[in-house]
Amino acid sequence: MAGVNKVILLGHLGKDPVVRTLESGAKVANFSLATSRTYKGQDGKVIDETEWHNVSLWGNLAELAEKYLSKGRQ
């Protein structure tokens, strides 16, 4: 049986989206997204972790990313 994977990422853009138009006319937008979490380690010190995600958007979502997204935005 096939499964569905769904992820919701909330973070900040690391750079402006790079939008390309393919030969077929389809648009694709690529950008990096930083997500952070804070927790206490075993020694009681506060630890901040940042994880980077590479995101690709296609079609109408790529056009919306080009129009509305910029570096640092949530």
C-alpha positions in Angstrom: 0.0 0.0 0.0 1.4 3.4 -1.0 1.8 6.1 1.7 1.6 9.8 1.7 4.3 11.9 3.4 3.4 15.5 4.4 5.7 18.0 6.0 5.0 21.5 7.2 8.1 23.7 7.7 8.0 27.0 9.4 11.1 29.1 9.2 12.9 31.9 7.5 14.2 32.2 4.0 18.0 32.1 3.7 18.1 33.8 0.3 15.8 35.2 -2.4 14.1 32.5 -4.5 15.9 31.7 -7.8 13.2 31.3 -10.5 13.9 29.6 -13.8 11.7 28.9 -16.8 12.2 25.5 -18.4 12.0 24.9 -22.2 8.5 23.6 -21.7 7.5 27.0 -20.2 7.1 25.6 -16.7 8.6 27.7 -13.9 10.6 26.4 -11.0 11.7 28.3 -7.9 14.4 27.1 -5.5 15.3 28.6 -2.1 16.7 27.6 1.3 14.6 27.7 4.5 16.1 27.7 8.0 14.2 26.1 10.9 15.4 26.5 14.5 14.8 24.8 17.8 16.0 25.5 21.3 16.3 22.9 24.1 18.3 22.2 27.2 21.0 19.6 27.0 21.8 17.0 29.7 24.2 19.4 31.4 21.4 22.1 31.6 22.9 24.4 28.9 20.5 25.9 26.4 21.3 24.6 22.9 20.1 26.4 19.7 20.0 24.3 16.5 19.4 25.5 13.0 18.5 23.1 10.2 18.6 24.1 6.5 16.1 22.8 4.0 16.3 23.1 0.2 12.8 23.8 -1.2 11.6 23.6 -4.9 8.3 25.0 -6.0 6.7 24.4 -9.5 4.2 26.2 -11.7 1.9 28.8 -10.0 3.6 28.3 -6.6 6.9 29.3 -8.3 5.3 32.5 -9.6 3.9 33.3 -6.2 7.3 32.7 -4.6 9.0 35.1 -7.1 6.4 37.8 -6.4 6.1 37.6 -2.6 9.1 35.8 -1.0 12.5 37.5 -0.1 15.5 36.8 2.1 14.6 36.8 5.8 10.9 36.5 5.4 9.0 33.9 7.4 
